[in-house]
Every structure is written in C-alpha cells, then in structure tokens.
Amino acid sequence: MNRITSLFNIKYPIIQGGMIWNSGYKLASAVSNAGGLGLIGAGSMYPDVLREHIQKCKKTTDKPFGVNVPMLYPNIEEIIQIIIEEEVKIVFTSAGNPKTWTSFLKEKGITVVHVVSSSKFALKAQEAGVDAVVAEGFEAGGHNGREETTTLTLIPMVKENISIPLIAAGGIATGRGMLAAMILGADGVQMGSRFAASTESSAHADFKQTIIDTKEGDTLVTLKELAPVRLIKNKFYNDIQELYSKCPSTEELKELLGRARAKRGMFEGDLVEGELEIGQIAGLIHDIKPVKEIIDSVMEEFEMAKKEAVLL
C-alpha cells in the first residue's frame, strides 16, 4: 500500500485520466476492475448522460471509481448535484479554482483531487483542502498548463512544495515511465493517452487508429489565447496556423474553433476537421488493447524496472 492506493482503496497507484469523448463508464469500470482508479469524464456529457454513465458504472464494477469535472462548464452546479445524488465518492476537479467546490464536496464525504500544472497552483489546491493533486506536465494531451513545465521538472518541484499525496501526469504510458515519476516523488500516476487507445475507450475507432499512427513531433500545443490544447496535426490544426499568420483576434480564433470540434474528431471520427487531442507519448503507443492487458503490462514492466534499478 502507498498513499494513493490507500486514499482510493485500489490495488495499483494508476489513475485513468477523465478525458472528454474517451472516458465513458465502460472505460472507467474496466480500469477499476483491473485494479486502478477509473474516472468518468463529465466534460463531454450533458447532466442526464452523466447520471446514466454513473449508474451504469455502479452496475459494471463494485470497485471505487470517480468523476472528472472540468469547472469551466456552465452547468457545473447541476453536475455537482448529480454526483452527490448518485453518491459518487471520488471527484477530480480541473480547469478552475479548487476553493470553489472542495469544501462543499468534502462536507458530503467526497474525496477531492485537483489537477494542476504548477507548484503555485498545487499549493493553492492544498490550501483549499484537497486530498491530493495531479501535477500534469506539458507533454499531456488535451487542455494544458500555460507554464509549459514538463513532467520531469514539474513533479520534483511540486513535491518540494506540498505534503499531500501527489499524482504525476503527462507523458506516462509505461511501467518505466511510472517508476520514473515515482522516483521523482509521485505517489501514483495518471495515464490518459494510453487508455484512449484501449478497447473500452468510447473514442471513435478511426481516432484510436490515429493515436497508433502518431509519431514523435506529430502533436503541438496551440490556441493559447483561448485555452492551450495539445492536438495532432491535421487540416484543422493547419487552418489554425494559417489564421495565426494573419495575427487574428481572439474572436476570430473562437469563430474558427466553433462548437463541438473535439466531439467531431474524437467521438465521431472526423480526422480532417475535428480536434484530435492526444499527448506526446502517443509516439510510444503501438496497439489498441483491453484495459486489463494495459494495466497488467504496465505493472509487469514497473516491477521489472524496479529490480533493474536496484542492480544499477
């Protein structure tokens, strides 16, 4: 047992990222059943859909699971209410001030974790009373920190500043990556991209194949004026760069982005005009396989790497 496995009452200190359009109840329950902590991604769900996924998750696993809640959505109060009504015990919050909901959720007996991209925000999250933080490096897919701090430097800097449990995220998809993060001071890891390319991910099959085909250098962070996001380079990405060459206003960027680009790309499989969010680690992901096989192989490699490290 370590601080993360005991906090969540799970077998392995592996948390699945609550990714939009990838993290439905099938993925969350599969991760929890395999010994990790599965998270339902509320960011891509209307409140009634979220309720349905929570209820289905309860039926498909008797292990702990949680919900990831990006706090920038307009129907946040309704989402929080559903989480309380459905008696979800673990909530990961992101993209907002941890002070807003942490004490309210903890009063309801919910374990709260907040996602940060810097030591400064990790400290603020600790002061707000969260039970743990996820420190996410710049390698991560999807919405990203403005600080551009990589996981290798972020984890030890956050560790130096907080006393609560620390979960490392960004660029981790293997047992060796997990061991490296824990040597740097993390108590556990959160993996997103590796689980996006799983059988149980709710992403479109064509997007999953694109993850497999993505090589080193095929992703870049853009749209910093709106919210920094790491994308696979495709026609939509190229259109953004073309617009940047004309020094666009924030409004022009918003107009190009439009609505539901992420759904179009990751859920509906439009690889040309869709927003394809994935981490740099995609270059190390070579297959789509069931969650149990992913977790088993990560843990096997982790134990092997630990033995090798002792021999060094």
VEXKESE-812500 format. One line per 5 residues: their letters; for each residue y negated, x negated, z negated of N, C-alpha, C. Coordinates in steps of 0.1 Angstrom, whole numbers, plus 2048, in hexadecimal, padded with zeros to 3 digits. Layout:
// VEXKESE-812500
A = Y:X:Z:Y:X:Z:Y:X:Z | ... .
This chain:
// VEXKESE-812500
MNRIT = 80C:7F7:800:800:800:800:7F4:7F7:800 | 7EA:7FB:808:7DD:7F5:807:7D2:800:804 | 7C5:7FC:805:7BB:806:801:7BA:811:80B | 7BD:80F:818:7BD:81A:822:7C9:823:821 | 7D5:81D:820:7E1:825:81F:7E1:82E:812 .
SLFNI = 7DB:828:808:7DB:830:7FB:7D0:83B:7FC | 7C5:837:802:7BA:841:803:7BE:84E:80B | 7C5:84C:816:7CA:857:81E:7D8:85B:81C | 7DF:854:814:7EE:857:811:7F6:856:81E | 7F4:84B:826:7FB:849:832:804:83D:831 .
KYPII = 80D:83B:83B:816:830:83B:810:823:840 | 808:824:84B:802:818:851:7F3:819:851 | 7EC:80E:850:7DD:80F:850:7D7:80F:85E | 7DC:819:866:7D8:81B:873:7D2:829:875 | 7C6:82A:879:7BF:837:87B:7BC:838:88A .
QGGMI = 7BF:844:88F:7BC:847:89D:7AE:84C:89E | 7A6:847:8A8:798:84B:8AA:798:859:8AE | 78E:861:8A9:78C:86F:8AC:784:870:8B9 | 78A:86D:8C4:783:86B:8D1:781:879:8D8 | 775:87B:8DE:773:888:8E5:77C:888:8F1 .
WNSGY = 782:894:8F4:78A:897:8FF:798:890:8FF | 79B:888:8F5:7A7:881:8F4:7AF:886:8E7 | 7A8:88A:8DD:7AE:88B:8D0:7B0:89A:8CB | 7B9:8A1:8D2:7BD:8AE:8CD:7C8:8AD:8C2 | 7CD:8B9:8BF:7D7:8B9:8B4:7E4:8B2:8B7 .
KLASA = 7E7:8B1:8C4:7F4:8AA:8C8:7F3:89B:8C5 | 7E8:895:8C8:7E6:887:8C5:7E5:885:8B6 | 7DD:88D:8AF:7DB:88B:8A1:7E8:88C:899 | 7EF:897:89C:7FC:899:895:806:88E:898 | 806:889:8A4:810:87F:8A8:80D:872:8A0 .
VSNAG = 800:86F:89F:7FC:862:898:800:864:889 | 7FD:86F:883:800:872:875:80F:871:873 | 817:877:87C:825:878:87B:82B:86A:87C | 824:861:883:829:853:885:825:849:87A | 81E:84F:870:81A:846:865:80B:842:864 .
GLGLI = 803:846:86E:7F5:842:86E:7ED:84F:869 | 7E0:84E:86C:7D8:85A:869:7D2:85F:876 | 7D6:86B:879:7D1:872:886:7C4:879:883 | 7BB:878:88D:7AE:87F:88C:7AC:889:898 | 7A9:895:895:7A5:89E:89F:796:89C:8A3 .
GAGSM = 793:89A:8B0:785:897:8B4:77D:8A4:8B6 | 775:8A7:8AC:76E:8B4:8AC:762:8B4:8B6 | 75F:8A7:8BB:753:8A6:8C4:755:8AD:8D1 | 761:8AF:8D5:763:8B6:8E2:767:8C5:8E1 | 766:8CA:8D5:76C:8D7:8D2:761:8E2:8CD .
YPDVL = 762:8EE:8D3:75A:8F9:8CE:761:8FC:8C0 | 759:902:8B7:75E:904:8A9:76C:90C:8A9 | 76D:916:8B2:77A:91E:8B1:786:915:8B7 | 783:90C:8C0:78D:903:8C5:791:8F9:8BB | 787:8F4:8B3:78A:8EB:8A8:793:8F2:89E .
REHIQ = 790:8FE:89A:799:905:891:7A7:906:895 | 7A8:909:8A2:7B6:90B:8A8:7BD:8FE:8A7 | 7B6:8F2:8AA:7BD:8E5:8AA:7C1:8E1:89C | 7B8:8E4:892:7BC:8E1:884:7C8:8E9:880 | 7C9:8F6:883:7D4:8FE:880:7E1:8FA:886 .
KCKKT = 7E0:8F5:893:7EC:8F0:89A:7F0:8E3:894 | 7E6:8DB:890:7EA:8CE:88A:7F1:8D0:87D | 7ED:8D9:876:7F4:8DC:869:803:8E0:86B | 805:8E7:877:813:8EC:87A:81B:8E0:880 | 815:8D6:886:81D:8CB:88C:81E:8BE:884 .
TDKPF = 817:8BE:879:819:8B3:86F:817:8B7:861 | 81F:8B1:858:81D:8B4:84A:817:8A8:843 | 812:89F:84B:80C:892:847:7FD:894:847 | 7F5:88B:840:7E7:88C:840:7E1:88A:84E | 7D6:892:851:7CF:890:85D:7C0:893:85A .
GVNVP = 7B7:890:863:7A9:893:861:7A2:898:86D | 795:89A:86C:78D:89E:877:781:894:878 | 77E:890:885:772:888:887:767:891:88B | 75C:88F:885:750:898:887:744:890:88B | 740:890:898:733:88A:89B:728:893:897 .
MLYPN = 71E:88E:88F:715:897:889:709:89A:892 | 709:896:89E:6FE:899:8A7:6FF:8A6:8AE | 70A:8AE:8AC:70C:8BA:8B3:705:8C6:8AC | 700:8CF:8B4:6F8:8DA:8AE:700:8E4:8A5 | 70D:8E6:8A7:714:8EF:89F:71C:8E8:894 .
IEEII = 716:8DE:88E:71C:8D6:884:71F:8DE:877 | 716:8E7:874:719:8EF:867:725:8F8:869 | 727:8FE:875:733:906:877:73F:8FE:877 | 73E:8F2:87D:74A:8E9:87D:74E:8E5:86E | 744:8E1:866:747:8DE:858:74D:8EA:851 .
QIIIE = 748:8F6:853:74D:902:84D:75C:904:850 | 760:902:85D:76E:903:861:776:8F9:85A | 772:8EC:85A:779:8E2:853:77C:8E6:844 | 772:8EC:83E:774:8F0:830:77E:8FC:82F | 77C:905:838:784:911:838:793:90E:83A .
EEVKI = 795:904:843:7A3:900:847:7A9:8F6:83E | 7A1:8F2:834:7A5:8E9:829:7A9:8DB:82F | 7A2:8D6:838:7A4:8C8:83D:7A0:8BF:832 | 7A8:8B5:82F:7A6:8AC:824:79E:89F:827 | 79D:89C:834:797:88F:838:78D:891:843 .
VFTSA = 781:88C:842:777:88D:84D:771:880:850 | 771:87C:85C:769:870:861:75D:875:867 | 751:871:863:744:874:868:73F:869:871 | 737:86C:87B:731:862:883:724:867:889 | 71C:85E:88F:710:861:897:706:86A:88E .
GNPKT = 703:865:883:6F9:86C:87A:6F8:866:86D | 6F0:86C:864:6EE:867:857:6F9:86B:84D | 700:862:847:70B:866:83E:707:86E:832 | 6FA:86D:82E:6F5:875:823:6F5:884:825 | 6F4:888:832:6F3:896:835:6FF:89E:830 .
WTSFL = 70B:89A:832:717:8A2:82F:720:89C:824 | 71F:88F:821:729:888:819:72B:88F:80B | 720:891:804:722:897:7F6:727:8A5:7F7 | 723:8AD:801:728:8BA:802:737:8BB:805 | 73B:8B2:80E:74A:8B1:811:752:8AC:805 .
KEKGI = 74D:8A2:7FE:754:89D:7F3:755:8A7:7E7 | 74B:8AF:7E6:74C:8BA:7DC:757:8C4:7DF | 75B:8C5:7EC:766:8CD:7F0:773:8C6:7EF | 773:8BA:7EA:780:8B2:7E8:784:8AB:7F5 | 77B:8A9:7FE:77E:8A3:80B:77B:894:80A .
TVVHV = 784:88C:810:782:87D:811:779:87B:81D | 76E:873:81B:764:872:826:763:863:82A | 764:861:837:763:853:83D:758:854:848 | 74F:84A:848:744:84A:852:745:83E:85B | 742:840:868:743:836:872:736:82F:874 .
VSSSK = 736:822:873:729:81A:874:72B:80F:87E | 71F:809:882:71F:7FE:88B:718:7F2:886 | 714:7F2:879:70C:7E7:873:70E:7E7:864 | 70B:7DB:85E:70C:7DA:84F:702:7E3:848 | 6F6:7E5:84E:6EC:7ED:849:6F1:7FB:847 .
FALKA = 6F7:801:852:6FC:80E:851:708:810:848 | 710:805:847:71C:805:83F:717:807:830 | 70D:800:82D:707:801:81F:702:80F:81C | 6FB:814:826:6F5:822:825:700:82C:823 | 70B:82A:82A:717:833:829:71D:832:81B .
QEAGV = 71E:825:816:723:823:808:71A:82A:7FE | 70D:828:800:704:82E:7F6:704:83E:7F7 | 708:843:803:709:852:804:716:857:7FD | 71F:84E:7FA:72B:852:7F2:737:854:7FA | 738:84E:807:744:850:80F:74F:848:808 .
DAVVA = 75C:84C:80C:767:845:806:76B:838:80D | 767:837:81A:76A:82B:822:761:82B:82E | 760:820:835:758:820:841:761:81A:84D | 75E:81F:859:763:819:865:758:810:86B | 75A:803:86C:750:7FB:872:755:7F8:880 .
EGFEA = 74D:7FD:88A:752:7FD:898:74A:7F3:8A0 | 751:7EA:8A6:74A:7DF:8AE:747:7E4:8BC | 73F:7DC:8C2:739:7DF:8CF:743:7E0:8DA | 74F:7DB:8D8:75A:7DC:8E2:75F:7EA:8E4 | 75C:7F3:8DA:762:800:8DA:75D:809:8E6 .
GGHNG = 766:812:8E9:762:81C:8F4:75A:827:8EF | 754:82F:8F8:74C:83A:8F4:73F:836:8EE | 73A:83F:8E5:72C:83C:8DF:72D:830:8D6 | 723:828:8D7:723:81B:8D1:717:818:8C9 | 717:80D:8C1:70B:809:8B9:701:803:8C1 .
REETT = 6F5:804:8BE:6EA:7FD:8C5:6E9:7EE:8C2 | 6F0:7EA:8B7:6EE:7DC:8B2:6F6:7D2:8BB | 700:7D7:8C2:708:7CE:8CB:710:7C4:8C3 | 713:7C7:8B6:71B:7BD:8AE:72A:7BF:8B1 | 731:7B4:8B4:73F:7B5:8B8:747:7B6:8AB .
TLTLI = 753:7BB:8AD:75C:7BD:8A1:75F:7B0:899 | 760:7A5:8A0:763:798:89A:758:794:890 | 74C:798:893:741:794:88A:73E:7A0:880 | 73F:7AC:885:73C:7B8:87D:744:7B9:870 | 751:7B8:872:75B:7BA:867:757:7B1:85B .
PMVKE = 757:7A4:85C:754:79C:850:746:79E:84B | 73C:7A2:853:72F:7A5:84E:72E:7B2:846 | 735:7BC:84B:736:7C8:843:73E:7C6:836 | 749:7BE:837:751:7BB:82B:748:7B5:820 | 73F:7AC:824:737:7A5:81B:72D:7AE:813 .
NISIP = 72A:7BA:819:720:7C3:814:725:7CF:80D | 732:7D3:80E:737:7DF:808:743:7DD:7FF | 745:7E6:7F6:751:7E5:7EE:75C:7EF:7F1 | 758:7FA:7F8:762:804:7FC:76B:800:807 | 776:807:809:77F:803:814:779:802:822 .
LIAAG = 77D:7F9:82A:778:7F6:837:782:7F7:842 | 77F:7FF:84C:788:801:857:781:7FB:864 | 788:7F2:86B:783:7EB:876:786:7F3:883 | 77C:7F4:88C:77E:7FB:899:777:7F3:8A4 | 77B:7F5:8B0:775:7EF:8BB:77D:7E3:8C0 .
GIATG = 785:7E4:8CB:78C:7D9:8D1:79A:7D7:8CA | 79F:7E1:8C3:7AC:7DF:8BC:7B7:7E8:8C3 | 7C1:7E2:8C8:7CC:7EB:8CE:7DA:7E5:8CC | 7DA:7D9:8C5:7E7:7D2:8C3:7E9:7CE:8B4 | 7F5:7CA:8B1:7F8:7C6:8A3:7F0:7B9:8A0 .
RGMLA = 7EE:7B0:8AA:7E7:7A4:8A8:7D8:7A7:8A5 | 7D3:7B1:8AD:7C5:7B5:8AA:7C3:7BB:89D | 7CD:7C2:898:7CD:7C9:88B:7CD:7BE:880 | 7D6:7B4:882:7D6:7A9:878:7C9:7A1:877 | 7C3:79F:883:7B7:797:884:7AC:79F:87C .
AMILG = 7AB:7AC:87E:7A1:7B4:877:7A3:7B4:868 | 7AF:7B4:864:7B2:7B4:856:7B0:7A7:84F | 7B2:79C:857:7AF:78F:852:7A0:78D:850 | 798:794:859:78A:793:858:784:79C:84C | 78D:7A4:846:788:7AC:83B:78A:7BB:83B .
ADGVQ = 790:7C0:847:792:7CE:848:79E:7D2:840 | 79E:7DE:83B:7AA:7E4:833:7B3:7EB:83D | 7AE:7EF:849:7B6:7F6:852:7AF:7F6:860 | 7B4:7FC:86A:7AE:7FC:877:7AE:80A:87D | 7A4:80C:885:7A3:819:88D:7A5:815:89C .
MGSRF = 7AE:81C:8A3:7B0:819:8B1:7AD:825:8B9 | 7A5:824:8C3:7A2:82F:8CC:7A8:82E:8DA | 7A4:824:8E1:7A9:822:8EF:7B8:822:8F0 | 7BF:81B:8E7:7CE:81A:8E8:7D4:828:8E7 | 7CE:831:8DE:7D4:83E:8DD:7CF:848:8E8 .
AASTE = 7C4:844:8EF:7BF:84C:8FA:7CA:84B:905 | 7D0:840:906:7DB:83E:910:7E8:840:90A | 7EA:84B:903:7F7:84F:8FE:7FB:85C:904 | 808:85F:903:80E:86B:909:807:877:903 | 804:877:8F6:7FF:883:8EE:7F0:884:8EF .
SSAHA = 7E9:87B:8F5:7DA:87C:8F7:7D7:888:900 | 7CD:88F:8FD:7C9:89B:905:7C1:898:911 | 7BF:88B:914:7B8:886:920:7C0:889:92C | 7B9:88B:937:7BF:88D:944:7C8:881:948 | 7D3:884:94F:7DC:879:953:7D5:86F:95C .
DFKQT = 7CC:873:964:7C5:86A:96D:7BC:860:965 | 7B6:866:95A:7AE:85D:952:7B7:853:94A | 7C2:858:946:7CC:84E:93F:7D0:843:948 | 7D2:846:955:7D6:83C:95F:7CB:832:961 | 7BE:838:961:7B3:82F:963:7B1:825:957 .
IIDTK = 7B5:829:94B:7B4:820:940:7BE:814:942 | 7CA:818:947:7D4:80D:94A:7CF:804:955 | 7C7:809:95F:7C3:801:96A:7B6:7F9:967 | 7B0:7FC:95B:7A3:7F6:957:7A6:7E7:953 | 79E:7DE:959:79F:7D0:956:793:7CB:94F .
EGDTL = 794:7BE:94A:789:7B8:943:77D:7B9:94B | 772:7BD:945:765:7BE:94C:762:7CB:953 | 76C:7D4:953:76A:7E1:95A:763:7EC:952 | 75F:7E8:946:757:7F2:93E:74A:7EB:93A | 73F:7F4:938:732:7EF:934:72B:7FA:92C .
VTLKE = 723:7F5:923:71B:7FF:91B:70E:802:922 | 70B:80F:923:6FF:814:92A:6F8:81F:923 | 6EE:825:929:6E7:831:923:6E2:82F:915 | 6DD:823:912:6D8:81F:905:6CC:828:900 | 6C4:82D:90A:6B9:835:907:6BD:843:901 .
LAPVR = 6C9:847:905:6CE:854:900:6D7:851:8F4 | 6E3:84B:8F6:6EC:847:8EC:6F5:83D:8F3 | 6F5:831:8EE:6FE:827:8F5:70C:82B:8F6 | 712:829:902:71F:82E:905:726:824:90E | 733:820:90A:73B:817:913:743:81F:91C .
LIKNK = 741:81C:929:748:823:934:74F:81A:93D | 759:820:944:760:819:94F:756:81A:95B | 755:80F:963:74C:810:96E:752:818:979 | 74B:823:97D:74F:82B:988:743:830:990 | 744:83A:998:738:83E:9A0:72D:843:996 .
FYNDI = 731:84B:98C:726:850:983:71F:844:97C | 727:83A:978:721:82E:971:717:827:97B | 71C:826:988:713:81F:992:707:827:995 | 708:835:994:6FC:83D:995:6F2:83B:98A | 6F7:838:97E:6EE:835:973:6E6:828:975 .
QELYS = 6EE:81E:97A:6E8:811:97D:6DD:812:988 | 6E0:81A:992:6D6:81C:99D:6CA:822:998 | 6CC:82C:98F:6C0:833:989:6B8:829:980 | 6BF:820:979:6B8:816:971:6AF:80D:979 | 6B3:80B:985:6AB:802:98E:69E:808:991 .
KCPST = 69C:815:98F:68F:81C:991:687:81E:984 | 68B:817:97A:685:819:96D:683:828:969 | 68E:82E:966:68E:83D:964:688:840:956 | 684:84D:955:680:852:948:68C:857:941 | 68B:859:934:697:85F:92C:69B:86C:932 .
EELKE = 691:874:936:694:881:93C:69D:880:949 | 699:876:951:6A1:874:95D:6AF:86F:95A | 6B1:867:950:6BE:863:94C:6C7:86F:947 | 6C0:877:93F:6C6:884:93A:6CB:88D:945 | 6C2:88E:950:6C5:896:95B:6D1:891:963 .
LLGRA = 6D2:884:964:6DE:87E:96B:6EA:881:963 | 6E9:87E:956:6F5:880:94E:6FA:88F:94E | 6F0:898:94D:6F4:8A6:94E:6FC:8AA:942 | 704:8B5:944:70D:8B9:939:71C:8B7:93D | 724:8B6:933:732:8B5:934:738:8AA:93D .
RAKRG = 731:89F:93E:736:894:946:742:88E:941 | 743:88D:933:74F:887:92D:75B:890:92F | 759:89D:92D:764:8A6:930:769:8A5:93E | 75F:8A4:947:763:8A3:955:76B:897:958 | 768:88C:952:76F:880:955:77C:87F:94D .
MFEGD = 77C:880:940:788:87D:938:791:889:937 | 78C:895:937:795:8A1:935:799:8A7:942 | 790:8A7:94C:792:8AD:959:797:8A3:963 | 795:896:961:79A:88C:96A:792:889:976 | 784:88C:975:77B:888:980:777:87A:97E .
LVEGE = 77E:871:985:77C:863:983:770:85D:98B | 76A:866:993:75E:862:99B:751:865:994 | 750:872:990:743:877:98B:744:878:97B | 74F:876:975:751:878:967:74D:86C:95F | 74B:86E:952:748:864:948:755:85F:943 .
LEIGQ = 759:853:945:766:84D:941:764:843:936 | 766:848:92A:763:840:91E:770:839:919 | 76F:82C:919:77A:824:913:775:816:90E | 77D:810:906:779:803:900:77D:7F7:909 | 777:7EC:906:77A:7DF:90D:789:7DC:90C .
IAGLI = 790:7E0:901:79E:7DD:8FF:7A7:7E3:909 | 7A2:7ED:912:7AA:7F3:91C:7B0:7E8:925 | 7AA:7DD:926:7B0:7D2:92E:7BD:7CD:929 | 7C0:7D0:91C:7CD:7CC:916:7D7:7D8:915 | 7D3:7E4:91A:7DC:7EF:919:7E3:7F1:927 .
HDIKP = 7F0:7F0:927:7F7:7F0:934:801:7FB:936 | 801:804:92C:80B:80F:92E:806:81C:926 | 80B:827:92A:809:834:923:816:837:91C | 816:838:90F:823:83A:908:821:843:8FC | 82B:848:8F6:82A:851:8EB:824:84A:8DF .
VKEII = 81D:852:8D7:816:84C:8CB:81F:845:8C2 | 82B:84A:8BF:834:843:8B6:838:835:8BB | 83A:834:8C8:83D:827:8CE:831:81D:8CC | 825:823:8CE:819:81A:8CD:818:815:8BE | 819:81E:8B5:817:81A:8A6:823:810:8A2 .
DSVME = 82F:813:8A7:83A:80B:8A3:838:7FD:8A9 | 833:7FC:8B5:832:7EE:8BB:826:7E7:8B5 | 81B:7EE:8B2:810:7E8:8AB:814:7E2:89D | 81C:7EA:896:820:7E5:889:82A:7DA:88A | 833:7DA:894:83D:7CF:896:835:7C2:899 .
EFEMA = 82B:7C3:8A2:824:7B7:8A6:81B:7B2:89A | 816:7BC:892:80E:7B8:886:816:7B0:87D | 823:7B5:87A:82C:7AD:870:830:7A0:876 | 832:79F:883:836:793:889:82A:789:889 | 81E:78E:88C:812:785:88C:80F:780:87E .
KKEAV = 812:788:874:810:784:866:819:779:862 | 826:779:867:82F:76E:864:82B:762:86B | 826:763:877:822:758:87F:815:751:878 | 80D:759:873:800:755:86D:804:74C:860 | 80E:750:859:813:749:84D:818:73B:851 .
LL = 81E:73A:85D:823:72D:861:819:724:867 | 80D:729:86A:802:720:870:7FE:715:866 .
